[in-house]
């Protein structure tokens, strides 16, 4: 796959990942953490704010890899 197409596909995947992840993480917090203290909210959003980096890192690694011949 040409590198330009690979980067376009990767960018679309990253944008979709971030939007869907943000919606799911916020919905989960709204449903299950509504009555929790501020410290629980802080811990949850710190953890969930960092967690999306793992799949994004894999997509970026794939985007930057050399094309196969």
N, C-alpha and C positions, 0 to 999 in steps of 0.2 A: 504494500500500500504506500503510495507517495506520502512524503512527510507532511505536505500541506493539507492533504485530506485527513491524515492521522491527527494533526493538530486541531483541525476543525471539528472532527468527531469528538476528540478529547475535551475541547472547550464546551461543546453542547452537553456532554456527559457531566462535566464539572458544574455547570450552571444548574442543570436538572438536579444533580445530587444536593447541592446547597439549598435550593428552594424546597425540595421535598423533605430533606432532613430538618430544616428549620420549622416547617409546618408540623411534622410529626413530633419533634421534640417539644414544641410549644403546646401542642394538643395534649400530649402526655402529661406535661406539667400542669396544665389547666384542669385535667380530669382527676389526676391522682395526688397532686401536691397543693390543691387549693387551700386546705386547712393547715398546711405545715408552716413552720416558723420561717423567718427570713433566712436563717442559717442553712436550712435544708434547701431552700430555693437557690441560695448562693452556691452551695456545693453542687447541686444538680446542674445548674447552668454553666458552672466552670467545667465540670466533667463533660457534659454534652457539647459544650463549645469547643472542646479539644478533640472529642471523639471523631468528628467528621474528617479530621485531617488524615486518618489512616486510609480510608478508601480514596480520598483525593490524592494522597501520595502515590498510591498504586496506579491511578489513572495518569498522573504526571510522569511517572517512571515509564509507563507504556508509551506515552506520547513522545518522549525523548529518546526512546530506543531506536537503534539503527534499523532501517527497513530491510526486510529479507530480500535476498536475491533469487 
